[in-house]
């Protein structure tokens, strides 16, 4: 999704909107709650910019911290690397790594093979952190396109839409 980063004009958010975003983050990612005030301080000036028709970026001090896709908030990979337990995790096998790092969506067989792991019963449209077999940190953030039950039973087609991955245009702006 972020092969090229095209941010339009940005606008500063009101403090009430920032509070609403923080509460939305707390409800989506409960493990993030103790760290949220450190990540987005109360007096912080959060900016909103539209990347594409359906993607909104939220930045703090010229660094994108959150993005919104299909009305779902996602943290950036930097947050996920700092706090790896804030999102539900899935694991792909080693064969999927080069494809995921090029922005490809994750197919069912990459999750159900020997190196893959679907630890929980998750519903479709659940944000997930994508880890790889043998790697410590997440390599991507995605959105489940079907439930884990369907992924295991159908074992065909796109399981996860890859939204943000290592070395995409958004990741490169973070460092």
HUQUIRA-V193388 format. One line per field, one symbol per residue. burial: 1 if it has 24 or more other ideal C-beta (glycine too) atoms within 12 Angstrom, else 0. Layout:
burial=???
//
This chain:
burial=1100101000001000010011011001100100110011000101111010001111110011111110011111111110110111111110011011101111111111000111000100011111110010011111111101001100000111111111011110110
//
